[in-house]
Amino acid sequence: MIDALPDDGIPAEQILAELREMRAGDLPTHGGRLFAYVYDPALDGLDELAEAAHALSAHVNGLDPTAFPSLLAMENALVGAAARLLGGDRAVGSVTSGGTESILLAVKAARDARPDLSTPRIVVPSTAHAAFAKAAHYLRVALDVVPVGADLRADPPATAAAIREDTVLVAGSAPSYAHGVVDPIPELAALAAERNVRMHVDACFGGWVLPYLRRLGAGLPEFDLAVPGVTSISVDLHKYAYAPKGVSILMHRTEELRRPQYFAYAGWPGYTMVNPVVSSTRSGGPIAAALATLRAIGDNGYLALAARTRDAVATLAAAVANTEGVRLFAPPETTVVCLASAGVDLFVLADELAARGWHTQPQMAFGDLPPTIHLTVTAAVAATAGEFASALADAVAATRARGPIELPELDLTPEMATPELLARFEGMAAVNSMLNAASPELREALVTAFLSVLQRPE
Ligand SMILES: Cc1ncc(COP(=O)(O)O)c(C=O)c1O
């Protein structure tokens, strides 16, 4: 147990040694073998630079840009770069803390632009990131989910049919997180514009790599502010711009579209507050680190990183296609390799891959879609991709030898989500199988109960 408030302060060296020891139990953030959560360009010296930049601005407060003009200048530089990359020469934007916040604010702006509606609605494809459901929940906006087509992409005619008088926003992904495929943004944007509805492109995941993949010749559709009808777009710098965590950008086509995103309040005795984003006080650290990262890598650097990522995706996808027992589930057209079972238990396979040092992300069955394994591929994987085929073949053989998970007969309730329940299962495969077998509602209740058990003070 760590005592966060010892009687007397502890020497710096000891504190850092303790932190290093704690960190040693985490999944490896670097090294090209973790396929979710982290984005690693494997560039020498970049971490040190970003850390130094972070330290320089960590105590600067984004609450008031007139007090700290350095931060305002950095934010404007970041938004300017994003606008040039994503076809929005005249766009305006804000720096947020992450993709979820950018999406939340895009939905808020759309909702608050229509104060005449009692229940504003948003229309999203079923593959849209969970952040849209969260935004709808937080903001009391109705969520209309449109099933994707057999190609896993948003379905324009079905989307058109879902738009109603009180729809304030249509969204599409570029690409979707689960499968890494790009929605038909020009079609979606055209039909939104026809009905005078805002159109948000969630490019949180791929926004900083798709333009480079397109420049390298990938046959990907247009997806950004250059597409008529797209009114806003989000792109996370802490994903494929390889900045440390805590930075995303939300851009709107015009200042007028952005206005309802802001919140100002003068009805209290303190300072008059005006916030473009959810947080009021916010650290300049992540923003300075992102700026340093962009300037260190540069446009040509990102192009080279995208080429390495593309090659790594091709190598991993070929490994999947050539391994009996698994199959590619989605076309590996961006930076995701998504595989499904062709005869093996996928949750056991994920455990067997992890035992061999390859950390993938299992995805549960959803509607008609089977469980899958997701791999987010970053440039660091270029160095390890060649070793994946043999690890996968080994892991598949071991999965076959172990056989599928047999779940105990349990009538699960959320109250049963305790460490004792987890202790009854061996490895994540059994836990994932249990969650997979549960309805989405029960799954939500189970993970909520379990998180609540985890988050107990020591
Ligand atoms: C497509 C997409 N949108 C939104 C998000 C949410 O981003 P964040 O985790 O930074 O809040 C993600 C995260 O993976 C994503 O892939």
The ligand as an SDF file (V2000), in Angstrom:
LIG
                    3D

 16 16  0  0  0  0  0  0  0  0999 V2000
  -13.2350    6.8730  -33.1200 C   0  0  0  0  0  0  0  0  0  0  0  0
  -13.0120    7.3190  -31.7030 C   0  0  0  0  0  0  0  0  0  0  0  0
  -13.7220    8.3360  -31.2070 N   0  0  0  0  0  0  0  0  0  0  0  0
  -13.5660    8.7480  -29.9350 C   0  0  0  0  0  0  0  0  0  0  0  0
  -12.6800    8.1460  -29.0890 C   0  0  0  0  0  0  0  0  0  0  0  0
  -12.5900    8.6100  -27.6620 C   0  0  0  0  0  0  0  0  0  0  0  0
  -11.3260    9.1170  -27.3750 O   0  0  0  0  0  0  0  0  0  0  0  0
  -10.7800    9.3070  -25.9030 P   0  0  0  0  0  0  0  0  0  0  0  0
  -10.5130    7.9370  -25.3650 O   0  0  0  0  0  0  0  0  0  0  0  0
   -9.5500   10.1280  -26.1080 O   0  0  0  0  0  0  0  0  0  0  0  0
  -11.7830   10.0240  -25.0940 O   0  0  0  0  0  0  0  0  0  0  0  0
  -11.9110    7.0790  -29.5630 C   0  0  0  0  0  0  0  0  0  0  0  0
  -10.9650    6.3830  -28.6900 C   0  0  0  0  0  0  0  0  0  0  0  0
  -10.4180    5.3530  -29.0200 O   0  0  0  0  0  0  0  0  0  0  0  0
  -12.0690    6.6470  -30.9000 C   0  0  0  0  0  0  0  0  0  0  0  0
  -11.3800    5.6260  -31.4020 O   0  0  0  0  0  0  0  0  0  0  0  0
  1  2  1  0
  2  3  1  0
  2 15  2  0
  3  4  2  0
  4  5  1  0
  5  6  1  0
  5 12  2  0
  6  7  1  0
  7  8  1  0
  8  9  2  0
  8 10  1  0
  8 11  1  0
 12 13  1  0
 12 15  1  0
 13 14  2  0
 15 16  1  0
M  END
$$$$
